[in-house]
């Protein structure tokens, strides 16, 4: 579907849900997912969540719980290092800022070949650490799984709805009888979900418009070829549009890696022979979602990196560590947007508010406000200052 047609198509669904609410949601669930939830409702019962969570194997529970613990520790540390309020007094005026979190967040967990409990953790935990009171999870009906329920329970999510796609985004943005609207929608999705998030932005906040996943790997002559191969393949298995760059200072290493890659994989990888300094400069232009520094001296190279969603430093640090377990969220800027934006974090859910406090003795300030307002022809702005002199 062409981009213009995609926008029109998505807009039509959103408008129908705005007008008809749940009736339209049920209609499109039947059309796209082949399920009729009009009698049972969209919300997943706590009994279903508990039962599913209990069925998860002990081994997988350990892995998910470890991920949750690591991510929570990271975001708690992040939160504690935010200067949550400050003020200064200058020219008799007290000015400053304070932070508050959004009240409610909708987390979109995409469907696919497998469920994604990692997405639950990588979105909900940052919101939880920020202090968000209401965290809602939406995911397509086919995506309901024990692993998702277990991850949701760990995160304290009790509001889960069996709906995905444009319908989920529209319902979260505008509200229906079943789903109360939220203040912000976060989480990755396909082109339809992305377009829906773009169209509802302004009615609600969003984290970002995510493109295909990507990695850039800077490797030196000592980086094991099997590590480079595995990390490239791990990235491109995200989907047919996912891509990778390999920037390496060794012809021999590039040859070793190429031997391991299939002809099909090679079509999706850009390989550049260059110095490590040149590689850093190229990376700052690419601004990749993920950057691996498979080099001996990570510290020196890291100082030259300005544009990357997340950096994985050293031979022993695959991008998969960030995808599942390390701590920082795996929801990251793509399509070179790391040049001006950051990955999902506690700060995604925080709002800055400025404040100003003047007193009646600040005649000089009121006079200057009056003069400035007069220069712009703002009669009552001028008067609002003058009446206080």
Beta strands, then each sheet from edge to edge (+ up, - down):
strand 1: 85-90
strand 2: 93-101
strand 3: 104-109
strand 4: 134-139
strand 5: 159-162
strand 6: 184-186
strand 7: 205-206
strand 8: 214-219
strand 9: 243-248
strand 10: 269-273
strand 11: 290-294
strand 12: 310-313
strand 13: 350-357
sheet 1: 1+ 2- 13+
sheet 2: 5+ 4+ 3+ 6+ 7+
sheet 3: 10+ 9+ 8+ 11+ 12+
end
